[in-house]
Amino acid sequence: MNFIKFPEIEQFRHVIDDIARSSRYRGKDGNGKPIYDHTAPLPTITFRGTVKLHGTNAGVCYNKAKGVWAQSRNRIITVGDDNAGFATFVKPLEAVFTEMAQSVKCDFDAGDTVAIFGEWCGQGIMKNVGICKLPKMFVVFAALVSPKADAGHRWLTEAELAPLKSPENKVFNIYDYETFTIDIDFNKPELSQPQLTALTEQVERQCPVAMKHGKTGIGEGIVWTAVGYTINVPRFKVG
């Protein structure tokens, strides 16, 4: 079993810098120093916003050789060495997660691993937000195909990710809740700030996830993910 870490989600200002750097990179000079074209225009990128959930980051991984294992943000966990009960939740659902992972297009015979990431949230995990009134549940928000050689990771697109759920087993998908869309012109990213702020305040007033399950309460914010990217996916959080 290999631990597969979900990357930290950055602030908007960091993504602005990253997009500018990657878009204007032109290689290296004779001394190995990076060359940038600071006059090159920057792209306009469509981002999809999903509700940011206040719980604990969790993952379920599967490959043909090792089967299913559970992860916290920083380590592999087991029933005997758990994190907020997530491994205990996963254990009786191993067949469910196996079927879910096997639905992903990849080469299991070559040793590929599918890592399904989400938020383990609900009663007793965190406090003071709407979803804390709900029973514990795992809400999938991303998934990654990791080759055996640990190179060439591929993030699933929104369409590929959408089927990864099992509501009858308290495994939900973040794209089944309210989502938001914004086009950000990285030549003038500050023009997007009022809309980002307004949408965040909307979610903070009433969490759409809690509301869909019949509860009221505040939300935590929005996570924005660039549409159409499967490698080095730009993501940022507001809230």
HELIX and SHEET records of a PDB file:
HELIX    1   1 PHE A   12  ARG A   24  1                                  13    
HELIX    2   2 PHE A   86  VAL A   90  1                                   5    
HELIX    3   3 LYS A   91  LEU A   93  5                                   3    
HELIX    4   4 GLU A   94  GLN A  102  1                                   9    
HELIX    5   5 PHE A  108  ALA A  110  5                                   3    
HELIX    6   6 GLY A  130  LYS A  133  5                                   4    
HELIX    7   7 GLU A  158  LEU A  161  1                                   4    
HELIX    8   8 PRO A  167  ASN A  169  5                                   3    
HELIX    9   9 ILE A  174  ASP A  176  5                                   3    
HELIX   10  10 PRO A  189  SER A  192  5                                   4    
HELIX   11  11 GLN A  193  ARG A  205  1                                  13    
HELIX   12  12 PRO A  208  LYS A  212  1                                   5    
SHEET    1   A 2 TYR A  25  LYS A  28  0                                        
SHEET    2   A 2 PRO A  34  TYR A  36 -1                                        
SHEET    1   B 4 THR A 179  ASP A 185  0                                        
SHEET    2   B 4 THR A  44  VAL A  51 -1                                        
SHEET    3   B 4 ILE A 222  ALA A 226 -1                                        
SHEET    4   B 4 ARG A 235  VAL A 238 -1                                        
SHEET    1   C 6 ILE A  76  ILE A  77  0                                        
SHEET    2   C 6 GLY A  67  SER A  72 -1                                        
SHEET    3   C 6 THR A  56  ASN A  63 -1                                        
SHEET    4   C 6 THR A 113  CYS A 121 -1                                        
SHEET    5   C 6 MET A 137  SER A 146 -1                                        
SHEET    6   C 6 ARG A 154  TRP A 155 -1                                        
SHEET    1   D 6 ILE A  76  ILE A  77  0                                        
SHEET    2   D 6 GLY A  67  SER A  72 -1                                        
SHEET    3   D 6 THR A  56  ASN A  63 -1                                        
SHEET    4   D 6 THR A 113  CYS A 121 -1                                        
SHEET    5   D 6 MET A 137  SER A 146 -1                                        
SHEET    6   D 6 VAL A 171  ASN A 173  1                                        
END                                                                             
